[in-house]
Amino acid sequence: MENKTALLVMDMQTGILPMMPNNATVLSNVGKAIANARSKKIPVIYVVVGFRQGMPEVSPNNKGFTASKQRMAGMKMEEFSKIHPDIAPMEGEITVTKRRVSSFTGSDLEVVLRAQGIQHIVLTGIATSGVVLSTTREAADKDYQITIISDCCADGDEEVHRVLTTKVFPRQADVVTLEEWSKM
């Protein structure tokens, strides 16, 4: 499992986590998943959403990001994109910056995965209906094997999280708990 697998830690940023209810639980669980991956020599790759100051990459046609652009007008983008210090990358671990919801869009994630021979990605992060859903869909179209650690993901709407992890994701990914994944 280890030589062609990578753990993706997505959007676990100081600018996003406070918006998520029960963020302490998902933060703790993701920390445990990272420790498990490191102990098994599975690469940990961090993915953050980031923009230049003023967010010139955001089109007025993009409903979701346009709302964020107005809310974040005065925010320093470097601060927004920082990974929470409790799960910060270790020296040598890769951080990929994306410009849209999917981890692949506007980033070099696919180049990094290909260069390391990664064919199986294990997904964690927030929000389930955002980065996890979009990355799952795109990764499936790119023929990656996908595992989603359900309790290492969270959404502002618990029902949406439940429906995605129990009904939608299993069509394209293996959905497991942190405890199950730790035993693999």
N, C-alpha and C positions, 0 to 999 in steps of 0.2 A: 504493500500500500504506500510506503513512504517515498519511493524513488520517482513516482510519476504523479504524486498528489501534492497539492498546496492548499493551505487554509487561507481564505480571503476574509479579512476583517474590514467591513465596508461601512463607511460613513459614521464611524464611532468618534465623532468630532465634538470638541467643546462647544461649537456653534450649533450643533444639532441635538445632542443628548438632552439638554434641559427641556426641550419641547416634547420629550417622550415621557408618558406616565410610567412609573415603575422602572425608571432607567437604571437604578442601582442594581436591580436583579439581573437585567441583561448585561450590564457592565461586568458584574461579578462572574456570570456564566461565560462570557466571552474571554475573560481573563483565565478561567480554568481551561477553556478550549485551547487558548494560546499556549499555556503551560504544557498541556497534553501534546500538542503538535511539536513543540520544541523538544520535549523528552523523547519523541519518536523520530526526531530529525526530519520532520515534515516542514518545508519552508512556510513561513508566515508572510503573506503579502498584504499590506495595508492599502486600502483604496479610499481616497477622500474626494469629495466634490469641492472644487475650488475655481475661483474666477479672479481676473485682474481687478484692481480697485475700480469701482464704478460699474462693474459687471458688463463690459461691452460685448461679451459673448452671448448675452441674453437677448433674444429676439422678442419684440412685442407680440409676436404670434404664439409664443410659448406661455400658456396660461399659468402654469405652476411656477415657473422661474420668474415671470414678470411680477407676480405677487410677492415673491421673496425679494426681488430687487428693490421694491418699494420699502419693504420692512427693514432691509439691511443697508439702506442707503449710506448711513454714516459708519457702518461697521468696518473695522480693519480686516481685510480678507485673510491676512496671515493668521490672525487670531481665530477667525471662523473655521479655518481649515485644520487647526491643530488637533492631533489625536489626543484623546483623554489621557492624562499622565499615568493613570492606573494601569493602562494597557499599552503604553508607548512602545514603539519599535526598539529592538536591540540593535546594536551596531551591526551593519551588514544586511539588515532586513530591508526589503524594498517597500517604498511608498509610491503609489501610482496616483496621479491627479487626473480626475475625469471632469468633463464639462457638462455632463447631462446625467440623467438618472441611472442608466446602465453603466456598470463598471467598465465596459468596453468603449463606450462612446466618447470620443475626444481624448482618449488616453492611449498609452502604449502597453496596456495590459496584455493584449494578445501577443505582442512581440516578446514580452518578458516570459510569458508562459511557454511559448514555442522555444525560446532560447534555452529554457531549463528542462525541456521535454515533458512538461506538465500536461497530462491528459485528463486528470480528475481534479475537480475543484470542490472544496468544501466551503459552503457559504455561511457567514454569520453577519449580522449587522442590522441597521435600522434605516429605513422602515421596511417592514415585510412587504407592504403594498407599493413600495418605491424601488429602492436599489435591489432588494432580494428578488422581487418579481421580474424586473427588467433584466437583471443579470442572468437569472435562470432562463428566461426565454431566449435571450441572445446566445448564451452558452450552449443551449440545446441545439439551436440552429447552426452553431459552429462545431457540433459533434463532440463536445466535452462530456465526460461522465460527471454527474453532479450529485453531491450530497448536501442537504440542507439540515443544519442543526436547529431544530424548531425552537428550543428554549434559549438559543443564542441569537434570536431575532425578536423584534418587537415592532408593534405598530400602534399608532394612536387610537385605533379602533380594534379592540380585542376580537370582535366577531370577524372582522376582515382577516386578521391574523389566523384565526381558527379555520376559516373557510379555505384560505390559501394553503395552509400547511396540511390540512386533512383531505381536501378535495381537488385542488388545482395542481399544486406542486408534484404530487405523486405520479402524475402523468408524464413528467419529464425528469424527475429526480428521486433519489432515495431520501426520505425524510426520517430523521432519527432524533433522539434526544441526546443531550450532552452525555448522559450516563452511557447510553448505547454506543455512541461514537468513541468514547474513552476506552471502551473494551475491544474495539476493532483492532 
